[in-house]
Amino acid sequence: MATEKISKELFLEILDVLDERLGENMLNMSLNIYGGTVMMISFDVRPATKDIDAIFETSPQIEAILTDIAETYKLDKEWINQDIKEPLKYVKNEELEELFTYKHLKVFGPSAEQMLAMKILSSRAEPFRDFTDAEYLIDFLGIETLDQVLGIFDKYIGRKFLRDRQKMFLNYVGKDLGKSWKEFTV
């Protein structure tokens, strides 16, 4: 049976093993993480994530290492995936911070502002955590006005991608946070 969730502790252990395996194979790797993994690692907002959304250079050796890790830890074969490439096409200003440095592995994640912009772009309904993540990030960043939120969205994504779904999302987030934002009419 596959492990259903990857906890912060398990992810950090996997990074140690990944670094060791990269060294054994005389490889180096940069791993850019996104989504729930960043919310778990950088902000301690959740205890676990179902998968690791990441961008990385791959090769047959890297794929073999990742498959071996999946088997060792009884993870789903898609435990780490690059599905995030699609929404990243809309990010015009990538702002990554180095989160971890190992001998053969560097792990990067987006800034809180970029994460907020990406959560607004996604604007997915539950069971996805976009609402709670966006609300947390707005509080974390000390944002008070809709104009501040829109400025961040414009900086990383662009206003042309602010469509009805994103406007409704921001209306709900503003209400949930008790903000006196002017609501979008959709």
Secondary structure, 3 states (H helix, E strand, C coil): CCECCEEHHHHHHHHHHHHHHHHHCCCCEEEEEEHHHHHHHCCCCCCEECCEEEECCCCHHHHHHHHHHHHHCCECCCCEECCCHHHHCCCCCCCEEEEEECCCEEEEEECHHHHHHHHHHHCCCCCCCHHHHHHHHHHHCCCCCHHHHHHHHHHHCCHHHCCHHHHHHHHHHHHHCCCCCCCCCC
